[in-house]
Amino acid sequence: MIRFMISNGRTQGASGGGRWAMIFGVALAAAFGIVLMAVGVGLALLLAPVVIVAGLIARARLRRMLREMGLGQTGADAPRGPFQRRPADADVIEGEYRVVEEPSRSRQRDP
């Protein structure tokens, strides 16, 4: 990168009070950080109970809905849930199979 510096040869300090400006900038940044932290903690203290209460209400509604569907009950007379398997028939053997065909060389050569 080419830089051109045009000056009369004198060197100047950064705006006269460099040390005080730097101290003031650091103090201002620290104060801003403290203010942001205080606001964040305040919001957390205000919103945490709201989120906890909303979670408890949602949990109660979900449990009631599942109970109405019959998913929370146990015992022989409880209705079968949609994700439970039905009793297996002794005459039926269940299994999974997959057909894997390897391409033979004779099929590839004969057009």
C-alpha positions as CSV (number, residue, x, y, z in Angstrom):
1,M,0.0,0.0,0.0
2,I,1.3,3.4,-0.9
3,R,0.8,6.2,1.6
4,F,1.5,9.9,1.0
5,M,2.3,11.9,4.0
6,I,2.1,15.7,3.5
7,S,3.3,17.8,6.4
8,N,5.6,20.5,7.2
9,G,7.9,18.3,9.3
10,R,6.5,19.1,12.7
11,T,5.0,16.4,14.9
12,Q,1.9,17.1,16.9
13,G,0.4,15.4,19.9
14,A,-3.1,13.9,19.7
15,S,-5.4,16.8,20.6
16,G,-3.3,18.2,23.3
17,G,-4.6,16.2,26.3
18,G,-4.0,12.6,25.2
19,R,-3.6,11.0,28.6
20,W,-6.7,12.7,30.1
21,A,-8.8,11.9,27.0
22,M,-7.8,8.2,27.3
23,I,-8.6,8.1,31.0
24,F,-12.0,9.8,30.3
25,G,-12.7,7.3,27.5
26,V,-11.9,4.3,29.7
27,A,-14.0,5.6,32.5
28,L,-16.9,6.3,30.2
29,A,-16.7,2.8,28.7
30,A,-16.6,1.3,32.2
31,A,-19.6,3.3,33.3
32,F,-21.5,2.3,30.2
33,G,-20.7,-1.4,30.9
34,I,-21.9,-1.1,34.5
35,V,-25.2,0.5,33.4
36,L,-25.8,-2.2,30.8
37,M,-25.1,-4.9,33.5
38,A,-27.5,-3.2,35.9
39,V,-30.2,-3.1,33.2
40,G,-29.6,-6.7,32.3
41,V,-29.8,-7.9,35.9
42,G,-33.0,-5.8,36.5
43,L,-34.7,-7.3,33.4
44,A,-33.7,-10.8,34.5
45,L,-35.2,-10.2,38.0
46,L,-38.4,-8.9,36.5
47,L,-38.8,-11.5,33.7
48,A,-37.7,-14.6,35.5
49,P,-40.9,-14.9,37.6
50,V,-43.0,-14.2,34.5
51,V,-41.3,-17.0,32.5
52,I,-41.5,-19.5,35.4
53,V,-45.2,-18.8,35.9
54,A,-45.9,-19.1,32.1
55,G,-44.0,-22.4,32.1
56,L,-46.0,-23.8,34.9
57,I,-49.3,-22.8,33.2
58,A,-48.2,-24.4,30.0
59,R,-47.2,-27.6,31.8
60,A,-50.6,-27.8,33.5
61,R,-52.4,-27.3,30.3
62,L,-50.3,-29.9,28.5
63,R,-50.9,-32.4,31.3
64,R,-54.6,-31.8,31.2
65,M,-54.7,-32.2,27.4
66,L,-52.7,-35.4,27.6
67,R,-55.0,-36.7,30.3
68,E,-58.0,-36.0,28.1
69,M,-56.3,-38.0,25.3
70,G,-55.7,-40.9,27.8
71,L,-51.9,-40.8,27.6
72,G,-51.2,-40.2,31.3
73,Q,-53.2,-43.2,32.7
74,T,-51.8,-46.6,33.6
75,G,-53.5,-50.0,34.1
76,A,-55.4,-52.5,32.1
77,D,-58.5,-50.4,31.5
78,A,-56.5,-47.3,30.3
79,P,-57.0,-46.5,26.7
80,R,-54.1,-47.2,24.4
81,G,-52.1,-44.2,23.4
82,P,-51.5,-43.4,19.7
83,F,-47.8,-44.3,20.0
84,Q,-48.2,-47.6,21.9
85,R,-48.2,-50.9,20.1
86,R,-51.2,-53.1,20.2
87,P,-50.8,-56.6,21.6
88,A,-49.0,-58.9,19.2
89,D,-50.9,-61.8,17.6
90,A,-49.1,-65.1,18.3
91,D,-49.7,-66.3,14.7
92,V,-47.9,-63.3,13.1
93,I,-44.2,-62.9,12.9
94,E,-43.2,-59.3,12.2
95,G,-39.9,-58.3,10.7
96,E,-38.2,-55.9,8.3
97,Y,-36.5,-56.8,5.1
98,R,-34.6,-55.0,2.4
99,V,-33.9,-56.1,-1.1
100,V,-30.4,-55.2,-2.2
101,E,-29.5,-55.9,-5.8
102,E,-25.9,-55.7,-6.9
103,P,-25.4,-54.7,-10.5
104,S,-24.1,-57.7,-12.3
105,R,-21.4,-57.3,-14.9
106,S,-23.3,-59.2,-17.6
107,R,-26.2,-56.7,-17.5
108,Q,-23.8,-53.8,-17.8
109,R,-22.0,-55.2,-20.9
110,D,-25.0,-56.3,-22.8
111,P,-26.8,-53.3,-24.2
